[in-house]
């Protein structure tokens, strides 16, 4: 049996899945949740992606009069799936996997996910920034390198 904290975490996960479906956040949440459930198994991850797609489809197809009921049902279904995964783990692994889920729900998930905290900037690809005309620094991201730029030449207007 899960602790109250783990049950609350599972409920938050179920809610996050159901609320993200059909929003701009869906693609990222979908990928991260599937990866979290897949635990490194590509076949399992693919199966989770299919489940997530079915969830999004059911929510999108729901008539306005039944939308709330469908959303609640999907939240409960995903909560149950998360609880089942957590219950099947030993204590130490359960704590680690729960922390991964907390990070995912807080928007801090990594492997493959891109996010930044308040005031931050997240980039999912390469970035090349160059300083010019007295700027202070240059940053190249990809293979991250930091350095001072060469002195700019005379201003050309």
Rosetta blueprint (number, residue, H / E / L):
1 X L
2 X L
3 X L
4 X H
5 X H
6 X H
7 X H
8 X H
9 X H
10 X H
11 X H
12 X H
13 X H
14 X H
15 X H
16 X H
17 X H
18 X H
19 X H
20 X H
21 X L
22 X L
23 X L
24 X L
25 X L
26 X H
27 X H
28 X H
29 X H
30 X H
31 X H
32 X H
33 X H
34 X H
35 X H
36 X H
37 X H
38 X H
39 X L
40 X L
41 X L
42 X H
43 X H
44 X H
45 X H
46 X H
47 X H
48 X H
49 X H
50 X H
51 X H
52 X H
53 X H
54 X H
55 X H
56 X H
57 X H
58 X H
59 X H
60 X H
61 X H
62 X L
63 X L
64 X L
65 X L
66 X L
67 X H
68 X H
69 X H
70 X H
71 X H
72 X H
73 X H
74 X H
75 X H
76 X H
77 X H
78 X H
79 X H
80 X H
81 X H
82 X H
83 X H
84 X H
85 X H
86 X H
87 X H
88 X L
89 X L
90 X L
91 X H
92 X H
93 X H
94 X H
95 X H
96 X H
97 X H
98 X H
99 X H
100 X H
101 X H
102 X H
103 X H
104 X H
105 X H
106 X L
107 X L
108 X L
109 X L
110 X L
111 X L
112 X L
113 X L
114 X L
115 X L
116 X L
117 X L
118 X L
119 X L
120 X L
121 X L
122 X L
123 X L
124 X L
125 X L
126 X L
127 X E
128 X E
129 X E
130 X L
131 X L
132 X L
133 X L
134 X L
135 X L
136 X L
137 X L
138 X E
139 X E
140 X E
141 X E
142 X L
143 X L
144 X L
145 X E
146 X E
147 X E
148 X L
149 X L
150 X L
151 X L
152 X L
153 X L
154 X L
155 X L
156 X L
157 X L
